[in-house]
Amino acid sequence: MKASAFVYPWDVNGDPRAPERIAALGVDQVTLAAAYHSTRALTPRHPRHRVVTAGHAAVLYPPGDARWKGRPLRPYPAGGWAPGDAYGEAAAALADAGLQAHTWVVLAHNSRLGDEHPDTSVVNAYGDRYPWAPCVAQPATRAYLVELAAEAAVRPGARGTELESLGWYGLAHLHTHDKTAGVALGDAAQYLMSLCFCPACRAGYAAQGPDPVQLAGAVRTALEPVWRGAPCDGGWAGVERLLGETLATATRAWRDDTARGLQEAVVAAVRAAAPDGFQILLHADPVSYHCGANAGVDPGHILSVADGVVVPCTAGAGLLTPFAERAPEGAVLAANFTVVSGMGGRPGTLAEDAARARTLGATELRLYHAGLASDGDLAAVRQALNGS
């Protein structure tokens, strides 16, 4: 199967040996970050540094002044961790090693945007804002995300893109010094804590029938037993038990319609900006009410819009099945495996895991992450991909 490794520009720029080392893994391409959230990342082989701190969500190339002139929301250029056209520099070096670069674009995940424009953020039923989570129902935020996708995805020379966080983001977040695990929320309570009650979402709920003030109160009431330690899980059935079937269905209808509309608009904008044959994939979860980097989607819908999906498979490849059951001929189903042992990956079983994914419908592999992995992890990937 075709394989692509995730890479940051700072893994490559300043390290002349990086492109050949990545090519030697046996991958066919790289998924190279062009727009990314804040992070702190190891660079275990770089000759100049060992830790890169990206202080805020940023584009890793110079954003176009004409495109963004007069817009209240616009992307932030990177600081010293990715100066200039860091994406372009890395892509050129990788191309010299025979590796095609596809862009990696993170969209609805941006803490700086929430800090500087707090009205753009998801607001939970208690009135707490999630600055890392732009509300994808708000017209200004949607316009910003569509424009960002069209610019960041279609970088010079790129033949495709992978769009991450193209949907709802919620409570779950790898926040600095996170202290939210004191109460086990489970799938259902995570959903309730991720419901947005900003003005746009309140209007959306009202259009579905529920009074938004009463709905927020119902959410708080439903969560009270959870704060006292009552178990809360059961997937969507658990949401219906906590909130009631009518209210649960109304919230999901609003959120599903909102996410689908944004996904359609973003893919259309990227296609309009891209050359013929440009591949558009979404990082996706086949359960539409799920939030996060792997956006919850309806498999049949998203495979009618995009060219395929990238599916998280480190914990098991079962999430491929709903996509495989709805995939049209030629759709890309990329199984995404973490290959960093320290982050829960199993590079030593990659060959077996990939074979299992293929039986469940996978057509390609994604490997997270060539820059973060140790030498031992990379050796295991080489062995799995090319037997050496």
C-alpha positions in Angstrom: 0.0 0.0 0.0 1.0 3.6 -0.6 2.4 5.1 2.6 2.9 8.7 3.7 4.7 9.9 6.8 3.7 13.0 8.7 6.5 15.6 9.0 6.9 19.2 10.3 9.0 21.7 8.3 11.3 22.1 11.3 12.1 18.4 11.1 13.7 19.0 7.6 14.9 22.6 7.4 18.4 22.9 8.7 19.0 19.1 8.7 20.4 18.1 5.3 20.2 14.4 6.1 16.5 14.5 6.9 15.0 14.1 3.4 17.1 11.0 2.5 16.4 9.5 6.0 12.6 9.9 5.5 12.8 8.5 1.9 14.7 5.5 3.2 11.7 4.5 5.3 10.0 3.3 2.2 7.3 5.9 2.1 6.0 7.3 -1.2 5.2 10.8 0.0 5.1 13.0 3.1 2.2 14.8 4.7 3.9 18.1 5.5 2.4 20.6 7.9 1.4 23.9 6.2 -1.0 25.2 8.9 -0.7 23.8 12.4 -1.7 24.4 16.0 0.6 25.3 18.9 2.8 22.4 20.0 6.0 21.4 21.7 7.9 18.8 19.7 11.1 16.8 20.0 13.5 16.7 17.1 15.7 13.9 18.2 18.1 13.9 15.2 18.3 17.6 14.2 21.8 19.1 14.2 20.7 22.4 15.6 18.0 21.7 18.2 16.2 19.0 20.2 12.9 20.8 21.1 10.8 23.1 19.0 8.1 25.2 20.7 5.4 26.5 18.4 3.8 29.2 20.5 0.5 29.5 18.7 -1.5 28.2 15.8 0.1 29.5 12.6 0.6 29.1 8.9 4.1 27.9 8.0 4.4 30.0 4.9 3.9 33.7 4.3 0.1 34.4 4.1 -1.1 36.4 1.1 -1.7 40.0 2.0 -4.2 40.6 -0.8 -6.3 37.6 0.2 -6.6 38.6 3.8 -6.8 42.4 3.5 -9.7 43.8 5.4 -10.7 40.5 7.0 -11.3 40.6 10.8 -10.0 37.0 11.1 -6.8 36.1 9.4 -4.0 33.5 9.9 -1.0 34.2 12.1 2.4 33.7 10.6 4.8 31.4 12.5 7.4 32.9 14.8 11.0 31.8 14.9 10.1 28.1 15.0 9.2 28.2 11.3 10.4 31.5 9.7 9.7 32.6 6.2 8.3 30.0 3.8 9.2 27.1 6.0 6.8 24.8 4.3 8.1 25.6 0.8 11.7 25.1 1.9 11.0 21.7 3.4 8.9 20.6 0.4 11.7 21.5 -2.0 14.2 19.5 0.0 11.9 16.5 0.2 11.2 16.7 -3.5 14.9 16.5 -4.2 14.9 13.2 -2.4 12.0 12.0 -4.6 9.2 12.6 -2.1 6.0 14.2 -3.1 4.6 16.6 -0.4 0.9 16.8 0.4 -0.1 19.6 2.7 -1.3 19.0 6.3 -3.8 21.7 7.3 -5.3 22.1 10.8 -8.4 24.2 10.7 -10.9 24.5 13.6 -8.3 24.3 16.4 -6.7 27.6 17.2 -6.1 28.9 20.8 -4.7 32.2 19.7 -7.8 32.9 17.6 -9.9 32.2 20.7 -7.7 34.4 22.9 -7.8 37.4 20.6 -11.3 36.9 19.3 -13.2 35.3 22.2 -16.6 35.6 20.5 -15.4 33.0 18.0 -15.1 30.2 20.5 -17.4 27.4 21.5 -19.3 28.3 24.7 -20.6 25.4 26.9 -23.9 25.2 28.7 -22.2 26.8 31.8 -21.0 29.8 29.9 -17.3 28.6 29.8 -15.5 29.4 26.6 -13.1 27.0 24.9 -10.5 29.2 23.2 -8.9 26.3 21.4 -12.2 25.5 19.7 -13.6 27.9 17.1 -17.3 27.5 16.7 -17.9 26.3 13.2 -21.5 27.6 13.1 -20.5 31.3 13.2 -20.5 32.9 9.7 -17.2 34.8 10.2 -15.4 31.8 11.5 -16.7 29.6 8.6 -15.6 32.2 6.1 -12.1 32.3 7.7 -11.8 28.5 7.7 -12.8 28.3 4.0 -10.3 30.9 3.0 -7.6 29.4 5.1 -8.1 26.0 3.7 -8.0 27.3 0.1 -4.7 29.0 0.8 -2.9 26.6 3.1 -3.9 23.4 1.2 -2.8 24.5 -2.3 0.8 25.3 -1.8 3.1 25.4 -4.8 4.0 21.9 -6.0 1.6 20.1 -3.6 -0.5 17.4 -5.2 -2.9 16.9 -2.4 -4.0 17.9 1.1 -5.1 16.4 4.3 -7.5 18.5 6.3 -7.6 18.0 10.1 -10.1 19.4 12.5 -12.7 20.2 9.8 -15.7 20.0 12.1 -16.6 20.5 15.7 -13.9 20.7 18.4 -15.1 20.3 22.0 -13.9 19.8 25.5 -11.2 17.2 24.8 -8.0 19.0 24.2 -4.3 18.3 24.9 -4.0 21.5 26.9 -0.9 22.6 28.8 -0.9 21.0 32.3 -4.4 19.6 31.7 -6.4 18.9 34.8 -9.7 17.8 33.4 -9.5 14.0 34.1 -10.7 14.2 37.7 -14.2 13.1 36.7 -14.6 10.3 34.1 -16.9 11.9 31.6 -17.3 9.1 29.0 -18.5 9.6 25.5 -22.0 10.9 26.4 -20.8 13.5 28.9 -18.0 14.6 26.5 -20.7 15.3 24.0 -22.8 17.4 26.4 -19.8 19.3 27.5 -18.9 20.0 23.9 -22.3 21.5 22.9 -21.9 25.1 22.0 -24.3 27.8 23.2 -22.9 30.9 21.4 -25.5 33.1 19.7 -25.2 31.3 16.4 -25.8 27.9 18.0 -28.6 29.1 20.2 -30.4 30.3 17.0 -29.6 26.9 15.4 -31.1 24.9 18.2 -34.2 27.2 18.2 -34.7 26.4 14.5 -34.7 22.7 15.3 -37.4 23.3 18.0 -35.9 23.5 21.5 -35.7 26.7 23.4 -32.0 27.3 23.8 -32.2 28.6 27.4 -34.2 25.5 28.4 -31.8 23.3 26.5 -28.8 24.7 28.3 -30.5 24.1 31.6 -31.4 20.5 30.6 -27.7 19.9 29.8 -26.6 21.2 33.2 -29.3 19.1 34.9 -28.2 16.0 32.9 -24.6 16.5 33.9 -25.2 16.8 37.7 -25.0 13.1 38.4 -21.8 12.9 36.4 -20.1 15.5 38.7 -21.2 13.4 41.7 -19.4 10.4 40.2 -22.2 8.5 38.5 -20.9 6.4 35.6 -21.7 8.0 32.2 -21.1 6.2 29.0 -23.0 4.3 26.4 -22.3 6.3 23.3 -25.3 8.0 21.7 -27.7 5.9 23.7 -26.1 7.5 26.8 -26.7 11.0 25.4 -30.3 10.2 24.9 -30.6 8.8 28.4 -29.1 11.9 29.9 -30.8 14.6 27.8 -33.8 12.8 26.4 -34.3 11.6 22.9 -36.0 14.7 21.5 -33.5 17.2 22.7 -30.5 14.9 21.9 -31.8 14.5 18.3 -32.3 18.2 17.9 -28.7 19.1 19.0 -27.2 16.4 16.7 -29.3 17.5 13.7 -28.0 21.1 14.1 -24.4 20.1 14.6 -24.4 17.5 11.8 -25.9 19.9 9.3 -23.5 22.6 10.4 -20.4 20.4 10.0 -21.5 18.9 6.7 -22.1 22.4 5.2 -18.7 23.6 6.3 -17.0 20.4 4.9 -18.7 20.9 1.6 -17.7 24.6 1.4 -14.1 23.9 2.3 -13.7 21.1 -0.2 -15.3 23.2 -2.9 -12.9 26.1 -2.2 -9.9 23.9 -2.2 -11.0 22.3 -5.5 -11.5 25.7 -7.1 -8.0 26.8 -6.1 -6.2 23.5 -6.9 -4.9 22.0 -10.1 -6.6 19.1 -11.8 -6.0 15.8 -10.0 -5.4 17.4 -6.6 -6.3 14.9 -3.9 -8.4 16.1 -0.9 -8.6 13.9 2.2 -10.2 14.6 5.6 -9.0 13.3 9.0 -12.3 11.7 10.0 -14.2 9.6 12.6 -17.2 7.7 11.3 -19.4 8.7 14.3 -20.8 12.1 13.4 -21.3 13.4 16.9 -17.6 13.0 17.9 -15.5 16.1 18.1 -11.8 16.7 17.7 -8.9 16.5 15.2 -10.6 13.5 13.5 -13.9 15.3 12.7 -17.0 13.3 13.2 -18.6 12.7 9.8 -21.3 10.7 8.1 -19.2 8.2 6.0 -21.5 8.2 3.0 -21.7 12.0 2.9 -18.0 12.8 3.3 -17.0 10.2 0.7 -19.4 11.9 -1.8 -17.6 15.2 -1.1 -13.9 14.5 -0.6 -11.6 12.0 -2.3 -11.2 10.0 0.9 -10.4 10.0 4.6 -7.6 9.4 7.0 -8.8 7.2 9.8 -7.2 6.7 13.2 -6.2 3.1 13.6 -3.6 2.9 16.3 -6.2 1.6 18.8 -7.5 -0.8 16.2 -8.6 -0.6 12.6 -12.3 -1.1 13.2 -13.1 2.5 12.4 -12.3 1.7 8.7 -15.4 -0.5 8.3 -18.1 2.2 8.2 -16.1 4.0 5.5 -15.4 0.8 3.5 -19.1 0.0 3.5 -19.9 3.3 1.9 -16.8 4.0 -0.2 -17.3 4.5 -4.0 -14.7 3.1 -6.4 -11.4 4.9 -6.2 -12.0 6.4 -2.7 -8.9 6.7 -0.5 -9.2 5.0 2.9 -5.9 5.8 4.6 -5.2 3.9 7.9 -3.3 6.2 10.3 -1.0 4.4 12.7 1.1 6.1 15.4 4.7 4.8 15.0 6.2 6.6 18.0 6.5 4.1 20.8 6.6 6.9 23.5 3.2 8.1 22.2 1.5 4.7 22.3 2.5 3.5 18.9 3.6 0.0 18.0 6.0 0.3 15.1 7.2 -3.3 15.7 3.7 -4.6 14.6 3.2 -2.2 11.7 3.4 -4.9 9.1 0.7 -7.0 10.8 -1.4 -3.9 11.6 -1.2 -2.7 8.0 -2.2 -6.1 6.7 -5.2 -6.2 9.0 -6.2 -2.6 7.9 -6.0 -3.8 4.3 -8.5 -6.6 5.0 -10.9 -3.9 6.4 -10.7 -1.7 3.3 -7.6 0.4 3.8 -6.0 1.5 0.5 -3.1 3.6 1.9 -1.1 4.1 5.1 -0.3 7.2 7.2 2.5 7.1 9.7 2.6 9.5 12.6 5.2 10.8 12.9 8.6 10.6 11.1 10.1 13.6 12.9 9.0 12.6 16.4 10.0 8.9 16.2 13.3 7.5 17.7 15.9 5.8 15.6 14.6 2.5 16.8 11.0 3.3 15.8 12.2 4.4 12.4 14.2 1.2 12.0 11.0 -0.8 12.7 9.1 1.2 10.1 11.8 0.5 7.5 11.6 -3.1 8.3 7.8 -3.1 7.9 7.7 -1.2 4.7 10.6 -2.6 2.8 12.0 -5.4 4.8 15.3 -3.7 5.5 
